[in-house]
Amino acid sequence: MNERRIKTQIMLYFKFFGALLHNIDIGVDNSCPTAYITPTGKLRYNEKFMDSLTEKEQIFIICHEILHAAFG
């Protein structure tokens, strides 16, 4: 996953999610099968899983996880 490109796409085209994304630390955790958000608001994802997705699907996953953080 090209993390910088995905973040840029979200910030440009999905302003609401971009504003929330600004405060979230994104990193790799290959011990998880997909992606998750920690109780402290850190987003972690499995590299192989994310690389198997299209760019649009990656954006969806990131936005989905951002909503978990936003709604607690």
C-alpha positions as CSV (number, residue, x, y, z in Angstrom):
1,M,0.0,0.0,0.0
2,N,1.3,3.4,-0.9
3,E,0.3,5.1,2.4
4,R,1.1,8.6,1.4
5,R,-1.0,8.3,-1.8
6,I,-3.9,6.8,0.1
7,K,-3.8,9.6,2.7
8,T,-3.6,12.3,0.0
9,Q,-6.6,10.8,-1.9
10,I,-8.7,10.7,1.2
11,M,-7.7,14.3,2.1
12,L,-8.5,15.6,-1.4
13,Y,-11.7,13.8,-2.1
14,F,-13.2,12.9,1.3
15,K,-12.7,16.1,3.4
16,F,-14.6,14.8,6.5
17,F,-12.4,11.6,6.6
18,G,-9.3,13.7,5.8
19,A,-9.9,15.9,8.8
20,L,-10.2,12.8,11.1
21,L,-7.2,11.1,9.4
22,H,-5.0,14.0,10.3
23,N,-5.0,12.9,14.0
24,I,-4.5,9.2,13.4
25,D,-1.2,7.3,13.3
26,I,-1.1,4.7,10.6
27,G,1.3,1.8,10.7
28,V,1.9,-1.9,9.9
29,D,1.0,-4.8,12.0
30,N,1.4,-8.1,10.1
31,S,0.2,-10.1,13.0
32,C,-3.4,-9.1,12.3
33,P,-5.2,-10.5,9.3
34,T,-6.8,-7.3,8.0
35,A,-6.9,-3.9,9.8
36,Y,-7.9,-2.4,13.1
37,I,-7.9,0.7,15.2
38,T,-6.4,0.7,18.7
39,P,-8.2,2.1,21.8
40,T,-5.7,5.0,21.6
41,G,-6.6,5.8,18.0
42,K,-3.8,4.2,16.1
43,L,-4.7,2.5,12.8
44,R,-2.8,-0.7,12.0
45,Y,-3.0,-2.9,8.9
46,N,-1.6,-6.1,7.4
47,E,0.6,-5.3,4.4
48,K,-0.3,-8.4,2.4
49,F,-4.0,-7.8,3.0
50,M,-3.8,-4.2,1.9
51,D,-1.6,-4.9,-1.1
52,S,-4.2,-7.4,-2.3
53,L,-6.9,-4.7,-2.5
54,T,-7.4,-2.0,-5.2
55,E,-6.7,1.6,-4.3
56,K,-10.4,2.3,-3.8
57,E,-10.8,-0.7,-1.5
58,Q,-7.8,0.5,0.5
59,I,-9.4,3.9,0.9
60,F,-12.6,2.3,2.0
61,I,-10.8,0.2,4.7
62,I,-9.0,3.3,6.0
63,C,-12.2,5.3,6.1
64,H,-14.0,2.4,7.8
65,E,-11.4,2.2,10.5
66,I,-11.4,6.0,10.9
67,L,-15.1,5.8,11.7
68,H,-14.4,3.3,14.5
69,A,-12.1,5.9,16.1
70,A,-14.6,8.7,15.5
71,F,-17.5,6.9,17.1
72,G,-15.6,5.2,19.8
